[in-house]
Amino acid sequence: MRIFIVEDSRLARQELRTLLAAIPDADVVGEAAELAAARSGVEALAPELLLLDVELPGATGFDLLDQLEHVPLVVFTTAYDQHALAAFERNALDYLLKPIDPARLEAALAKARARLRPAPVAASQAAVATKGADDMVFLRDGERCWFVRLGDIAGFEACGNYAQAWFDGQRPLINRTLTSLEDRLDPQLFFRASRSHLINLRWIQGITPSSSDGYRVTLKDGHQVEVSRRQARLLREKLEL
């Protein structure tokens, strides 16, 4: 398990490294003491798990999560318990109070292990779980309801803990996060263009370079979506011959 430590105290970082050294599959790939170094380290090393302190110099661990393109699994480590609610609202895997108890750390890593390497699922079950272009989906926003072919949805946009679907001029809010939708949809059909957008590859009308070394994608319904530099490489791999 690839782990990145974000902790402003050198002694606390060393304590975590010592505890993790006793766990066979714990591989510490990097560490940082402040936000900028943590952001660049996480983006470069792509860890599977982030051990994240809440209080950082001039910032918080929540600020770091807001700036990451792709957020790994997160276990918060802090000396204060008042941030626990906010942590779990951000889908934190666990919340460890300092001084870190070795048994609690092992339990948190067990949760991460189960999330990262779930038990194998039968092929028939996997096929049912993933929805493709011809599947019909039921959407509801307040008192309004739609029954829509998935291939007719141009994309989804994150709106906090909800997602907004784009189809036929409609923009209903769905009580699902963008990440949970991504897990349910055929990756050959829908592509995670950025932290905020999931787009239907069949709806792409045009692609132009953007100033950030990524792309600006225009969909057939007129929506324009920025694709980050990292995701631009993945998009090329999906679309090239």
Sequence and secondary structure as in RCSB ss.txt:
>XXXX:A:sequence
MRIFIVEDSRLARQELRTLLAAIPDADVVGEAAELAAARSGVEALAPELLLLDVELPGATGFDLLDQLEHVPLVV
FTTAYDQHALAAFERNALDYLLKPIDPARLEAALAKARARLRPAPVAASQAAVATKGADDMVFLRDGERCWFVRL
GDIAGFEACGNYAQAWFDGQRPLINRTLTSLEDRLDPQLFFRASRSHLINLRWIQGITPSSSDGYRVTLKDGHQV
EVSRRQARLLREKLEL
>XXXX:A:secstr
 EEEEE S HHHHHHHHHHHHTSTT EEEEEESSHHHHHHHHHHH  SEEEEESEETTEEHHHHHHH SS  EEE
EEES STTHHHHHHTT SEEEESS  HHHHHHHHHHHHHHHS     HHHHHHHSB TT EEEEEETTEEEEEEG
GG  EEEEETTEEEEEBTTB  EESS HHHHHHHB TTTEEE SSSEEEEGGGEEEEEE TTSSEEEEETTS EE
EE HHHHHHHHHHH  
